[in-house]
Amino acid sequence: MLRNVATLAVVTYLCAAGWFFILAPWSAFWSTRVVSEAPYWLYAWLAHPALRGAVSGFGVLHFPVAFAWLARGARHS
């Protein structure tokens, strides 16, 4: 029972973090809180679309990991 709850908590976290990393770089949050608050030498790097895409790609990777956790949890139940 406790293992199922822990698995569900990890999967929920991974999905929420995945959506955050996918959506945040393309939102106003990224421009106002991340890019504008960064040191000057990081500004151009953080504002570059390639970095935003990389952060979104990192978010996409959270979903297969969440699926693996679910599959592992289903096998051990």
PQR file with spaces between the fields and no chain letter, atoms N, CA, C, O and H, PARSE charges and radii, in Angstrom:
ATOM       1  N    MET     1       0.822   -1.208    0.000 -0.4000 1.5000
ATOM       2  CA   MET     1       0.000    0.000    0.000 -0.0000 2.0000
ATOM       3  C    MET     1       0.857    1.261    0.000  0.5500 1.7000
ATOM       4  O    MET     1       0.638    2.172   -0.797 -0.5500 1.4000
ATOM       5  N    LEU     2       1.834    1.302    0.901 -0.4000 1.5000
ATOM       6  CA   LEU     2       2.703    2.483    0.979 -0.0000 2.0000
ATOM       7  C    LEU     2       3.533    2.640   -0.291  0.5500 1.7000
ATOM       8  O    LEU     2       3.796    3.759   -0.733 -0.5500 1.4000
ATOM       9  H    LEU     2       2.013    0.561    1.549  0.4000 1.0000
ATOM      10  N    ARG     3       3.942    1.518   -0.874 -0.4000 1.5000
ATOM      11  CA   ARG     3       4.698    1.574   -2.123 -0.0000 2.0000
ATOM      12  C    ARG     3       3.847    2.167   -3.238  0.5500 1.7000
ATOM      13  O    ARG     3       4.351    2.932   -4.060 -0.5500 1.4000
ATOM      14  H    ARG     3       3.728    0.610   -0.515  0.4000 1.0000
ATOM      15  N    ASN     4       2.554    1.822   -3.275 -0.4000 1.5000
ATOM      16  CA   ASN     4       1.654    2.369   -4.297 -0.0000 2.0000
ATOM      17  C    ASN     4       1.476    3.876   -4.126  0.5500 1.7000
ATOM      18  O    ASN     4       1.437    4.615   -5.110 -0.5500 1.4000
ATOM      19  H    ASN     4       2.144    1.200   -2.608  0.4000 1.0000
ATOM      20  N    VAL     5       1.370    4.323   -2.899 -0.4000 1.5000
ATOM      21  CA   VAL     5       1.221    5.756   -2.632 -0.0000 2.0000
ATOM      22  C    VAL     5       2.490    6.502   -3.026  0.5500 1.7000
ATOM      23  O    VAL     5       2.423    7.583   -3.611 -0.5500 1.4000
ATOM      24  H    VAL     5       1.401    3.723   -2.099  0.4000 1.0000
ATOM      25  N    ALA     6       3.642    5.926   -2.708 -0.4000 1.5000
ATOM      26  CA   ALA     6       4.913    6.561   -3.069 -0.0000 2.0000
ATOM      27  C    ALA     6       5.070    6.612   -4.586  0.5500 1.7000
ATOM      28  O    ALA     6       5.515    7.622   -5.132 -0.5500 1.4000
ATOM      29  H    ALA     6       3.696    5.047   -2.234  0.4000 1.0000
ATOM      30  N    THR     7       4.710    5.533   -5.264 -0.4000 1.5000
ATOM      31  CA   THR     7       4.782    5.518   -6.725 -0.0000 2.0000
ATOM      32  C    THR     7       3.871    6.575   -7.320  0.5500 1.7000
ATOM      33  O    THR     7       4.268    7.298   -8.235 -0.5500 1.4000
ATOM      34  H    THR     7       4.349    4.712   -4.821  0.4000 1.0000
ATOM      35  N    LEU     8       2.661    6.668   -6.811 -0.4000 1.5000
ATOM      36  CA   LEU     8       1.728    7.675   -7.305 -0.0000 2.0000
ATOM      37  C    LEU     8       2.250    9.088   -7.051  0.5500 1.7000
ATOM      38  O    LEU     8       2.083    9.972   -7.891 -0.5500 1.4000
ATOM      39  H    LEU     8       2.339    6.081   -6.068  0.4000 1.0000
ATOM      40  N    ALA     9       2.877    9.303   -5.900 -0.4000 1.5000
ATOM      41  CA   ALA     9       3.433   10.622   -5.594 -0.0000 2.0000
ATOM      42  C    ALA     9       4.570   10.967   -6.561  0.5500 1.7000
ATOM      43  O    ALA     9       4.653   12.099   -7.039 -0.5500 1.4000
ATOM      44  H    ALA     9       3.012    8.585   -5.217  0.4000 1.0000
ATOM      45  N    VAL    10       5.431   10.012   -6.846 -0.4000 1.5000
ATOM      46  CA   VAL    10       6.551   10.264   -7.762 -0.0000 2.0000
ATOM      47  C    VAL    10       6.035   10.527   -9.168  0.5500 1.7000
ATOM      48  O    VAL    10       6.518   11.432   -9.847 -0.5500 1.4000
ATOM      49  H    VAL    10       5.363    9.093   -6.458  0.4000 1.0000
ATOM      50  N    VAL    11       5.061    9.747   -9.607 -0.4000 1.5000
ATOM      51  CA   VAL    11       4.500    9.934  -10.948 -0.0000 2.0000
ATOM      52  C    VAL    11       3.810   11.288  -11.055  0.5500 1.7000
ATOM      53  O    VAL    11       3.934   11.968  -12.073 -0.5500 1.4000
ATOM      54  H    VAL    11       4.668    9.011   -9.055  0.4000 1.0000
ATOM      55  N    THR    12       3.093   11.680  -10.023 -0.4000 1.5000
ATOM      56  CA   THR    12       2.439   12.986  -10.021 -0.0000 2.0000
ATOM      57  C    THR    12       3.470   14.107  -10.094  0.5500 1.7000
ATOM      58  O    THR    12       3.304   15.066  -10.847 -0.5500 1.4000
ATOM      59  H    THR    12       2.992   11.127   -9.196  0.4000 1.0000
ATOM      60  N    TYR    13       4.534   13.978   -9.304 -0.4000 1.5000
ATOM      61  CA   TYR    13       5.600   14.982   -9.350 -0.0000 2.0000
ATOM      62  C    TYR    13       6.231   15.051  -10.738  0.5500 1.7000
ATOM      63  O    TYR    13       6.416   16.141  -11.281 -0.5500 1.4000
ATOM      64  H    TYR    13       4.669   13.199   -8.691  0.4000 1.0000
ATOM      65  N    LEU    14       6.559   13.900  -11.313 -0.4000 1.5000
ATOM      66  CA   LEU    14       7.208   13.887  -12.622 -0.0000 2.0000
ATOM      67  C    LEU    14       6.327   14.515  -13.698  0.5500 1.7000
ATOM      68  O    LEU    14       6.820   15.245  -14.557 -0.5500 1.4000
ATOM      69  H    LEU    14       6.409   13.015  -10.872  0.4000 1.0000
ATOM      70  N    CYS    15       5.040   14.237  -13.655 -0.4000 1.5000
ATOM      71  CA   CYS    15       4.134   14.827  -14.646 -0.0000 2.0000
ATOM      72  C    CYS    15       4.013   16.340  -14.454  0.5500 1.7000
ATOM      73  O    CYS    15       4.042   17.097  -15.424 -0.5500 1.4000
ATOM      74  H    CYS    15       4.639   13.643  -12.957  0.4000 1.0000
ATOM      75  N    ALA    16       3.878   16.775  -13.207 -0.4000 1.5000
ATOM      76  CA   ALA    16       3.774   18.218  -12.943 -0.0000 2.0000
ATOM      77  C    ALA    16       5.061   18.938  -13.341  0.5500 1.7000
ATOM      78  O    ALA    16       5.015   20.001  -13.960 -0.5500 1.4000
ATOM      79  H    ALA    16       3.854   16.160  -12.419  0.4000 1.0000
ATOM      80  N    ALA    17       6.200   18.363  -12.988 -0.4000 1.5000
ATOM      81  CA   ALA    17       7.481   18.973  -13.353 -0.0000 2.0000
ATOM      82  C    ALA    17       7.654   18.975  -14.867  0.5500 1.7000
ATOM      83  O    ALA    17       8.160   19.943  -15.436 -0.5500 1.4000
ATOM      84  H    ALA    17       6.238   17.499  -12.485  0.4000 1.0000
ATOM      85  N    GLY    18       7.240   17.908  -15.511 -0.4000 1.5000
ATOM      86  CA   GLY    18       7.333   17.845  -16.969 -0.0000 2.0000
ATOM      87  C    GLY    18       6.545   18.955  -17.625  0.5500 1.7000
ATOM      88  O    GLY    18       7.049   19.643  -18.513 -0.5500 1.4000
ATOM      89  H    GLY    18       6.829   17.122  -15.049  0.4000 1.0000
ATOM      90  N    TRP    19       5.299   19.133  -17.187 -0.4000 1.5000
ATOM      91  CA   TRP    19       4.483   20.214  -17.768 -0.0000 2.0000
ATOM      92  C    TRP    19       5.087   21.575  -17.466  0.5500 1.7000
ATOM      93  O    TRP    19       5.058   22.466  -18.314 -0.5500 1.4000
ATOM      94  H    TRP    19       4.890   18.574  -16.466  0.4000 1.0000
ATOM      95  N    PHE    20       5.640   21.749  -16.257 -0.4000 1.5000
ATOM      96  CA   PHE    20       6.261   23.020  -15.923 -0.0000 2.0000
ATOM      97  C    PHE    20       7.420   23.316  -16.872  0.5500 1.7000
ATOM      98  O    PHE    20       7.507   24.409  -17.432 -0.5500 1.4000
ATOM      99  H    PHE    20       5.665   21.025  -15.568  0.4000 1.0000
ATOM     100  N    PHE    21       8.316   22.331  -17.052 -0.4000 1.5000
ATOM     101  CA   PHE    21       9.473   22.547  -17.910 -0.0000 2.0000
ATOM     102  C    PHE    21       9.099   22.705  -19.378  0.5500 1.7000
ATOM     103  O    PHE    21       9.824   23.355  -20.131 -0.5500 1.4000
ATOM     104  H    PHE    21       8.245   21.443  -16.598  0.4000 1.0000
ATOM     105  N    ILE    22       7.996   22.131  -19.790 -0.4000 1.5000
ATOM     106  CA   ILE    22       7.544   22.305  -21.171 -0.0000 2.0000
ATOM     107  C    ILE    22       6.972   23.702  -21.389  0.5500 1.7000
ATOM     108  O    ILE    22       7.273   24.349  -22.392 -0.5500 1.4000
ATOM     109  H    ILE    22       7.407   21.602  -19.178  0.4000 1.0000
ATOM     110  N    LEU    23       6.156   24.163  -20.460 -0.4000 1.5000
ATOM     111  CA   LEU    23       5.422   25.412  -20.661 -0.0000 2.0000
ATOM     112  C    LEU    23       6.143   26.666  -20.168  0.5500 1.7000
ATOM     113  O    LEU    23       6.009   27.727  -20.776 -0.5500 1.4000
ATOM     114  H    LEU    23       5.912   23.638  -19.645  0.4000 1.0000
ATOM     115  N    ALA    24       6.890   26.564  -19.099 -0.4000 1.5000
ATOM     116  CA   ALA    24       7.497   27.756  -18.487 -0.0000 2.0000
ATOM     117  C    ALA    24       8.411   28.543  -19.418  0.5500 1.7000
ATOM     118  O    ALA    24       8.330   29.771  -19.434 -0.5500 1.4000
ATOM     119  H    ALA    24       6.999   25.702  -18.605  0.4000 1.0000
ATOM     120  N    PRO    25       9.278   27.896  -20.196 -0.5600 1.5000
ATOM     121  CA   PRO    25      10.179   28.701  -21.034  0.2800 2.0000
ATOM     122  C    PRO    25       9.474   29.542  -22.091  0.5500 1.7000
ATOM     123  O    PRO    25      10.062   30.490  -22.613 -0.5500 1.4000
ATOM     124  N    TRP    26       8.256   29.221  -22.408 -0.4000 1.5000
ATOM     125  CA   TRP    26       7.529   29.953  -23.452 -0.0000 2.0000
ATOM     126  C    TRP    26       6.499   30.917  -22.867  0.5500 1.7000
ATOM     127  O    TRP    26       5.722   31.517  -23.609 -0.5500 1.4000
ATOM     128  H    TRP    26       7.779   28.451  -21.984  0.4000 1.0000
ATOM     129  N    SER    27       6.489   31.066  -21.562 -0.4000 1.5000
ATOM     130  CA   SER    27       5.500   31.918  -20.909 -0.0000 2.0000
ATOM     131  C    SER    27       6.113   33.261  -20.495  0.5500 1.7000
ATOM     132  O    SER    27       7.323   33.469  -20.579 -0.5500 1.4000
ATOM     133  H    SER    27       7.121   30.578  -20.960  0.4000 1.0000
ATOM     134  N    ALA    28       5.248   34.146  -20.054 -0.4000 1.5000
ATOM     135  CA   ALA    28       5.708   35.439  -19.544 -0.0000 2.0000
ATOM     136  C    ALA    28       6.540   35.255  -18.278  0.5500 1.7000
ATOM     137  O    ALA    28       7.421   36.066  -17.992 -0.5500 1.4000
ATOM     138  H    ALA    28       4.265   33.977  -19.986  0.4000 1.0000
ATOM     139  N    PHE    29       6.268   34.198  -17.521 -0.4000 1.5000
ATOM     140  CA   PHE    29       7.049   33.896  -16.317 -0.0000 2.0000
ATOM     141  C    PHE    29       8.541   33.831  -16.650  0.5500 1.7000
ATOM     142  O    PHE    29       9.364   34.401  -15.934 -0.5500 1.4000
ATOM     143  H    PHE    29       5.552   33.539  -17.753  0.4000 1.0000
ATOM     144  N    TRP    30       8.885   33.144  -17.725 -0.4000 1.5000
ATOM     145  CA   TRP    30      10.288   32.987  -18.107 -0.0000 2.0000
ATOM     146  C    TRP    30      10.920   34.347  -18.405  0.5500 1.7000
ATOM     147  O    TRP    30      12.033   34.635  -17.965 -0.5500 1.4000
ATOM     148  H    TRP    30       8.217   32.681  -18.307  0.4000 1.0000
ATOM     149  N    SER    31      10.200   35.172  -19.153 -0.4000 1.5000
ATOM     150  CA   SER    31      10.744   36.478  -19.527 -0.0000 2.0000
ATOM     151  C    SER    31      10.880   37.414  -18.340  0.5500 1.7000
ATOM     152  O    SER    31      11.877   38.126  -18.221 -0.5500 1.4000
ATOM     153  H    SER    31       9.296   34.938  -19.511  0.4000 1.0000
ATOM     154  N    THR    32       9.889   37.419  -17.463 -0.4000 1.5000
ATOM     155  CA   THR    32       9.905   38.383  -16.362 -0.0000 2.0000
ATOM     156  C    THR    32      10.682   37.902  -15.150  0.5500 1.7000
ATOM     157  O    THR    32      11.319   38.713  -14.478 -0.5500 1.4000
ATOM     158  H    THR    32       9.078   36.841  -17.559  0.4000 1.0000
ATOM     159  N    ARG    33      10.651   36.617  -14.850 -0.4000 1.5000
ATOM     160  CA   ARG    33      11.292   36.128  -13.633 -0.0000 2.0000
ATOM     161  C    ARG    33      12.662   35.504  -13.853  0.5500 1.7000
ATOM     162  O    ARG    33      13.537   35.620  -12.994 -0.5500 1.4000
ATOM     163  H    ARG    33      10.134   35.958  -15.396  0.4000 1.0000
ATOM     164  N    VAL    34      12.856   34.862  -14.959 -0.4000 1.5000
ATOM     165  CA   VAL    34      14.121   34.155  -15.183 -0.0000 2.0000
ATOM     166  C    VAL    34      15.095   35.022  -15.976  0.5500 1.7000
ATOM     167  O    VAL    34      16.208   35.290  -15.523 -0.5500 1.4000
ATOM     168  H    VAL    34      12.145   34.767  -15.656  0.4000 1.0000
ATOM     169  N    VAL    35      14.677   35.452  -17.146 -0.4000 1.5000
ATOM     170  CA   VAL    35      15.588   36.191  -18.024 -0.0000 2.0000
ATOM     171  C    VAL    35      15.906   37.568  -17.458  0.5500 1.7000
ATOM     172  O    VAL    35      17.073   37.952  -17.379 -0.5500 1.4000
ATOM     173  H    VAL    35      13.773   35.234  -17.514  0.4000 1.0000
ATOM     174  N    SER    36      14.885   38.305  -17.066 -0.4000 1.5000
ATOM     175  CA   SER    36      15.133   39.685  -16.609 -0.0000 2.0000
ATOM     176  C    SER    36      15.854   39.743  -15.263  0.5500 1.7000
ATOM     177  O    SER    36      16.498   40.748  -14.961 -0.5500 1.4000
ATOM     178  H    SER    36      13.938   37.993  -17.130  0.4000 1.0000
ATOM     179  N    GLU    37      15.763   38.700  -14.456 -0.4000 1.5000
ATOM     180  CA   GLU    37      16.429   38.681  -13.150 -0.0000 2.0000
ATOM     181  C    GLU    37      17.835   38.082  -13.217  0.5500 1.7000
ATOM     182  O    GLU    37      18.569   38.113  -12.230 -0.5500 1.4000
ATOM     183  H    GLU    37      15.239   37.883  -14.701  0.4000 1.0000
ATOM     184  N    ALA    38      18.204   37.550  -14.355 -0.4000 1.5000
ATOM     185  CA   ALA    38      19.509   36.898  -14.499 -0.0000 2.0000
ATOM     186  C    ALA    38      20.618   37.936  -14.611  0.5500 1.7000
ATOM     187  O    ALA    38      20.374   39.078  -15.000 -0.5500 1.4000
ATOM     188  H    ALA    38      17.608   37.525  -15.157  0.4000 1.0000
ATOM     189  N    PRO    39      21.830   37.535  -14.270 -0.5600 1.5000
ATOM     190  CA   PRO    39      22.968   38.431  -14.488  0.2800 2.0000
ATOM     191  C    PRO    39      23.109   38.764  -15.974  0.5500 1.7000
ATOM     192  O    PRO    39      22.669   38.008  -16.840 -0.5500 1.4000
ATOM     193  N    TYR    40      23.719   39.889  -16.243 -0.4000 1.5000
ATOM     194  CA   TYR    40      23.832   40.378  -17.620 -0.0000 2.0000
ATOM     195  C    TYR    40      24.481   39.350  -18.539  0.5500 1.7000
ATOM     196  O    TYR    40      24.039   39.177  -19.675 -0.5500 1.4000
ATOM     197  H    TYR    40      24.077   40.504  -15.540  0.4000 1.0000
ATOM     198  N    TRP    41      25.510   38.671  -18.074 -0.4000 1.5000
ATOM     199  CA   TRP    41      26.224   37.724  -18.924 -0.0000 2.0000
ATOM     200  C    TRP    41      25.391   36.498  -19.281  0.5500 1.7000
ATOM     201  O    TRP    41      25.725   35.793  -20.232 -0.5500 1.4000
ATOM     202  H    TRP    41      25.869   38.812  -17.151  0.4000 1.0000
ATOM     203  N    LEU    42      24.314   36.225  -18.542 -0.4000 1.5000
ATOM     204  CA   LEU    42      23.425   35.098  -18.849 -0.0000 2.0000
ATOM     205  C    LEU    42      22.205   35.510  -19.662  0.5500 1.7000
ATOM     206  O    LEU    42      21.503   34.650  -20.194 -0.5500 1.4000
ATOM     207  H    LEU    42      24.042   36.799  -17.769  0.4000 1.0000
ATOM     208  N    TYR    43      21.947   36.781  -19.767 -0.4000 1.5000
ATOM     209  CA   TYR    43      20.710   37.278  -20.368 -0.0000 2.0000
ATOM     210  C    TYR    43      20.479   36.729  -21.775  0.5500 1.7000
ATOM     211  O    TYR    43      19.424   36.154  -22.041 -0.5500 1.4000
ATOM     212  H    TYR    43      22.518   37.479  -19.335  0.4000 1.0000
ATOM     213  N    ALA    44      21.445   36.895  -22.678 -0.4000 1.5000
ATOM     214  CA   ALA    44      21.265   36.455  -24.067 -0.0000 2.0000
ATOM     215  C    ALA    44      21.111   34.943  -24.152  0.5500 1.7000
ATOM     216  O    ALA    44      20.338   34.436  -24.965 -0.5500 1.4000
ATOM     217  H    ALA    44      22.302   37.362  -22.462  0.4000 1.0000
ATOM     218  N    TRP    45      21.843   34.234  -23.317 -0.4000 1.5000
ATOM     219  CA   TRP    45      21.778   32.771  -23.325 -0.0000 2.0000
ATOM     220  C    TRP    45      20.401   32.279  -22.892  0.5500 1.7000
ATOM     221  O    TRP    45      19.831   31.391  -23.525 -0.5500 1.4000
ATOM     222  H    TRP    45      22.471   34.646  -22.657  0.4000 1.0000
ATOM     223  N    LEU    46      19.862   32.853  -21.814 -0.4000 1.5000
ATOM     224  CA   LEU    46      18.551   32.436  -21.303 -0.0000 2.0000
ATOM     225  C    LEU    46      17.405   32.849  -22.222  0.5500 1.7000
ATOM     226  O    LEU    46      16.361   32.198  -22.234 -0.5500 1.4000
ATOM     227  H    LEU    46      20.324   33.575  -21.299  0.4000 1.0000
ATOM     228  N    ALA    47      17.584   33.908  -22.983 -0.4000 1.5000
ATOM     229  CA   ALA    47      16.533   34.381  -23.880 -0.0000 2.0000
ATOM     230  C    ALA    47      16.551   33.656  -25.228  0.5500 1.7000
ATOM     231  O    ALA    47      15.627   33.819  -26.025 -0.5500 1.4000
ATOM     232  H    ALA    47      18.433   34.437  -22.973  0.4000 1.0000
ATOM     233  N    HIS    48      17.575   32.868  -25.489 -0.4000 1.5000
ATOM     234  CA   HIS    48      17.713   32.204  -26.786 -0.0000 2.0000
ATOM     235  C    HIS    48      16.685   31.069  -26.933  0.5500 1.7000
ATOM     236  O    HIS    48      16.507   30.272  -26.011 -0.5500 1.4000
ATOM     237  H    HIS    48      18.325   32.735  -24.842  0.4000 1.0000
ATOM     238  N    PRO    49      16.016   30.996  -28.082 -0.5600 1.5000
ATOM     239  CA   PRO    49      15.011   29.939  -28.291  0.2800 2.0000
ATOM     240  C    PRO    49      15.571   28.524  -28.197  0.5500 1.7000
ATOM     241  O    PRO    49      14.833   27.607  -27.838 -0.5500 1.4000
ATOM     242  N    ALA    50      16.832   28.318  -28.504 -0.4000 1.5000
ATOM     243  CA   ALA    50      17.413   26.978  -28.412 -0.0000 2.0000
ATOM     244  C    ALA    50      17.460   26.501  -26.967  0.5500 1.7000
ATOM     245  O    ALA    50      17.202   25.329  -26.693 -0.5500 1.4000
ATOM     246  H    ALA    50      17.432   29.064  -28.796  0.4000 1.0000
ATOM     247  N    LEU    51      17.784   27.394  -26.047 -0.4000 1.5000
ATOM     248  CA   LEU    51      17.784   27.006  -24.637 -0.0000 2.0000
ATOM     249  C    LEU    51      16.361   26.728  -24.166  0.5500 1.7000
ATOM     250  O    LEU    51      16.118   25.780  -23.420 -0.5500 1.4000
ATOM     251  H    LEU    51      17.994   28.346  -26.269  0.4000 1.0000
ATOM     252  N    ARG    52      15.432   27.557  -24.604 -0.4000 1.5000
ATOM     253  CA   ARG    52      14.035   27.319  -24.244 -0.0000 2.0000
ATOM     254  C    ARG    52      13.577   25.952  -24.746  0.5500 1.7000
ATOM     255  O    ARG    52      12.875   25.228  -24.040 -0.5500 1.4000
ATOM     256  H    ARG    52      15.630   28.327  -25.210  0.4000 1.0000
ATOM     257  N    GLY    53      13.976   25.606  -25.963 -0.4000 1.5000
ATOM     258  CA   GLY    53      13.641   24.301  -26.515 -0.0000 2.0000
ATOM     259  C    GLY    53      14.291   23.168  -25.741  0.5500 1.7000
ATOM     260  O    GLY    53      13.680   22.119  -25.540 -0.5500 1.4000
ATOM     261  H    GLY    53      14.546   26.195  -26.537  0.4000 1.0000
ATOM     262  N    ALA    54      15.520   23.372  -25.311 -0.4000 1.5000
ATOM     263  CA   ALA    54      16.214   22.354  -24.523 -0.0000 2.0000
ATOM     264  C    ALA    54      15.524   22.132  -23.179  0.5500 1.7000
ATOM     265  O    ALA    54      15.382   20.994  -22.733 -0.5500 1.4000
ATOM     266  H    ALA    54      16.017   24.224  -25.475  0.4000 1.0000
ATOM     267  N    VAL    55      15.098   23.211  -22.538 -0.4000 1.5000
ATOM     268  CA   VAL    55      14.376   23.081  -21.267 -0.0000 2.0000
ATOM     269  C    VAL    55      13.047   22.360  -21.495  0.5500 1.7000
ATOM     270  O    VAL    55      12.652   21.517  -20.690 -0.5500 1.4000
ATOM     271  H    VAL    55      15.213   24.136  -22.900  0.4000 1.0000
ATOM     272  N    SER    56      12.366   22.687  -22.579 -0.4000 1.5000
ATOM     273  CA   SER    56      11.121   21.989  -22.901 -0.0000 2.0000
ATOM     274  C    SER    56      11.377   20.510  -23.197  0.5500 1.7000
ATOM     275  O    SER    56      10.590   19.651  -22.802 -0.5500 1.4000
ATOM     276  H    SER    56      12.687   23.372  -23.233  0.4000 1.0000
ATOM     277  N    GLY    57      12.464   20.220  -23.883 -0.4000 1.5000
ATOM     278  CA   GLY    57      12.824   18.833  -24.143 -0.0000 2.0000
ATOM     279  C    GLY    57      13.107   18.067  -22.868  0.5500 1.7000
ATOM     280  O    GLY    57      12.758   16.892  -22.751 -0.5500 1.4000
ATOM     281  H    GLY    57      13.103   20.918  -24.203  0.4000 1.0000
ATOM     282  N    PHE    58      13.735   18.725  -21.920 -0.4000 1.5000
ATOM     283  CA   PHE    58      13.955   18.119  -20.605 -0.0000 2.0000
ATOM     284  C    PHE    58      12.614   17.790  -19.949  0.5500 1.7000
ATOM     285  O    PHE    58      12.470   16.754  -19.300 -0.5500 1.4000
ATOM     286  H    PHE    58      14.018   19.679  -22.015  0.4000 1.0000
ATOM     287  N    GLY    59      11.637   18.677  -20.125 -0.4000 1.5000
ATOM     288  CA   GLY    59      10.302   18.411  -19.581 -0.0000 2.0000
ATOM     289  C    GLY    59       9.636   17.220  -20.246  0.5500 1.7000
ATOM     290  O    GLY    59       8.960   16.434  -19.583 -0.5500 1.4000
ATOM     291  H    GLY    59      11.754   19.519  -20.653  0.4000 1.0000
ATOM     292  N    VAL    60       9.823   17.082  -21.548 -0.4000 1.5000
ATOM     293  CA   VAL    60       9.245   15.948  -22.270 -0.0000 2.0000
ATOM     294  C    VAL    60       9.823   14.637  -21.748  0.5500 1.7000
ATOM     295  O    VAL    60       9.117   13.631  -21.687 -0.5500 1.4000
ATOM     296  H    VAL    60      10.372   17.720  -22.087  0.4000 1.0000
ATOM     297  N    LEU    61      11.086   14.641  -21.375 -0.4000 1.5000
ATOM     298  CA   LEU    61      11.718   13.429  -20.855 -0.0000 2.0000
ATOM     299  C    LEU    61      11.110   12.956  -19.536  0.5500 1.7000
ATOM     300  O    LEU    61      11.253   11.788  -19.177 -0.5500 1.4000
ATOM     301  H    LEU    61      11.659   15.459  -21.425  0.4000 1.0000
ATOM     302  N    HIS    62      10.451   13.827  -18.828 -0.4000 1.5000
ATOM     303  CA   HIS    62       9.824   13.437  -17.567 -0.0000 2.0000
ATOM     304  C    HIS    62       8.687   12.433  -17.776  0.5500 1.7000
ATOM     305  O    HIS    62       8.428   11.608  -16.900 -0.5500 1.4000
ATOM     306  H    HIS    62      10.335   14.776  -19.120  0.4000 1.0000
ATOM     307  N    PHE    63       8.014   12.492  -18.908 -0.4000 1.5000
ATOM     308  CA   PHE    63       6.855   11.623  -19.122 -0.0000 2.0000
ATOM     309  C    PHE    63       7.225   10.157  -19.334  0.5500 1.7000
ATOM     310  O    PHE    63       6.553    9.299  -18.761 -0.5500 1.4000
ATOM     311  H    PHE    63       8.224   13.162  -19.620  0.4000 1.0000
ATOM     312  N    PRO    64       8.244    9.813  -20.117 -0.5600 1.5000
ATOM     313  CA   PRO    64       8.629    8.395  -20.174  0.2800 2.0000
ATOM     314  C    PRO    64       9.125    7.863  -18.833  0.5500 1.7000
ATOM     315  O    PRO    64       8.909    6.698  -18.501 -0.5500 1.4000
ATOM     316  N    VAL    65       9.790    8.722  -18.067 -0.4000 1.5000
ATOM     317  CA   VAL    65      10.248    8.297  -16.737 -0.0000 2.0000
ATOM     318  C    VAL    65       9.038    8.035  -15.842  0.5500 1.7000
ATOM     319  O    VAL    65       9.021    7.058  -15.092 -0.5500 1.4000
ATOM     320  H    VAL    65       9.966    9.669  -18.337  0.4000 1.0000
ATOM     321  N    ALA    66       8.034    8.894  -15.915 -0.4000 1.5000
ATOM     322  CA   ALA    66       6.815    8.683  -15.133 -0.0000 2.0000
ATOM     323  C    ALA    66       6.124    7.390  -15.555  0.5500 1.7000
ATOM     324  O    ALA    66       5.642    6.638  -14.708 -0.5500 1.4000
ATOM     325  H    ALA    66       8.047    9.687  -16.524  0.4000 1.0000
ATOM     326  N    PHE    67       6.075    7.130  -16.861 -0.4000 1.5000
ATOM     327  CA   PHE    67       5.475    5.902  -17.352 -0.0000 2.0000
ATOM     328  C    PHE    67       6.243    4.679  -16.856  0.5500 1.7000
ATOM     329  O    PHE    67       5.639    3.666  -16.504 -0.5500 1.4000
ATOM     330  H    PHE    67       6.467    7.741  -17.549  0.4000 1.0000
ATOM     331  N    ALA    68       7.569    4.770  -16.827 -0.4000 1.5000
ATOM     332  CA   ALA    68       8.387    3.664  -16.322 -0.0000 2.0000
ATOM     333  C    ALA    68       8.107    3.412  -14.845  0.5500 1.7000
ATOM     334  O    ALA    68       8.037    2.262  -14.411 -0.5500 1.4000
ATOM     335  H    ALA    68       8.060    5.593  -17.113  0.4000 1.0000
ATOM     336  N    TRP    69       7.949    4.483  -14.078 -0.4000 1.5000
ATOM     337  CA   TRP    69       7.602    4.326  -12.660 -0.0000 2.0000
ATOM     338  C    TRP    69       6.240    3.636  -12.511  0.5500 1.7000
ATOM     339  O    TRP    69       6.068    2.764  -11.660 -0.5500 1.4000
ATOM     340  H    TRP    69       8.006    5.416  -14.431  0.4000 1.0000
ATOM     341  N    LEU    70       5.285    4.034  -13.342 -0.4000 1.5000
ATOM     342  CA   LEU    70       3.961    3.398  -13.292 -0.0000 2.0000
ATOM     343  C    LEU    70       4.048    1.918  -13.660  0.5500 1.7000
ATOM     344  O    LEU    70       3.448    1.074  -12.995 -0.5500 1.4000
ATOM     345  H    LEU    70       5.425    4.743  -14.034  0.4000 1.0000
ATOM     346  N    ALA    71       4.782    1.610  -14.701 -0.4000 1.5000
ATOM     347  CA   ALA    71       4.920    0.211  -15.124 -0.0000 2.0000
ATOM     348  C    ALA    71       5.618   -0.619  -14.040  0.5500 1.7000
ATOM     349  O    ALA    71       5.222   -1.749  -13.755 -0.5500 1.4000
ATOM     350  H    ALA    71       5.269    2.295  -15.242  0.4000 1.0000
ATOM     351  N    ARG    72       6.637   -0.050  -13.459 -0.4000 1.5000
ATOM     352  CA   ARG    72       7.355   -0.751  -12.375 -0.0000 2.0000
ATOM     353  C    ARG    72       6.434   -0.957  -11.170  0.5500 1.7000
ATOM     354  O    ARG    72       6.434   -2.024  -10.557 -0.5500 1.4000
ATOM     355  H    ARG    72       6.958    0.868  -13.691  0.4000 1.0000
ATOM     356  N    GLY    73       5.660    0.061  -10.840 -0.4000 1.5000
ATOM     357  CA   GLY    73       4.731   -0.053   -9.725 -0.0000 2.0000
ATOM     358  C    GLY    73       3.650   -1.088   -9.988  0.5500 1.7000
ATOM     359  O    GLY    73       3.230   -1.790   -9.068 -0.5500 1.4000
ATOM     360  H    GLY    73       5.660    0.928  -11.338  0.4000 1.0000
ATOM     361  N    ALA    74       3.195   -1.192  -11.225 -0.4000 1.5000
ATOM     362  CA   ALA    74       2.170   -2.177  -11.570 -0.0000 2.0000
ATOM     363  C    ALA    74       2.721   -3.593  -11.499  0.5500 1.7000
ATOM     364  O    ALA    74       2.007   -4.517  -11.110 -0.5500 1.4000
ATOM     365  H    ALA    74       3.536   -0.622  -11.972  0.4000 1.0000
ATOM     366  N    ARG    75       3.995   -3.772  -11.873 -0.4000 1.5000
ATOM     367  CA   ARG    75       4.604   -5.097  -11.802 -0.0000 2.0000
ATOM     368  C    ARG    75       4.795   -5.572  -10.377  0.5500 1.7000
ATOM     369  O    ARG    75       4.687   -6.768  -10.103 -0.5500 1.4000
ATOM     370  H    ARG    75       4.575   -3.021  -12.189  0.4000 1.0000
ATOM     371  N    HIS    76       5.079   -4.648   -9.457 -0.4000 1.5000
ATOM     372  CA   HIS    76       5.362   -5.020   -8.078 -0.0000 2.0000
ATOM     373  C    HIS    76       4.126   -5.049   -7.184  0.5500 1.7000
ATOM     374  O    HIS    76       4.220   -5.342   -5.992 -0.5500 1.4000
ATOM     375  H    HIS    76       5.167   -3.677   -9.679  0.4000 1.0000
ATOM     376  N    SER    77       2.994   -4.751   -7.754 -0.4000 1.5000
ATOM     377  CA   SER    77       1.764   -4.753   -6.926 -0.0000 2.0000
ATOM     378  C    SER    77       1.137   -6.109   -6.856  0.5500 1.7000
ATOM     379  O    SER    77       0.106   -6.280   -6.205 -0.5500 1.4000
ATOM     380  H    SER    77       2.917   -4.513   -8.722  0.4000 1.0000
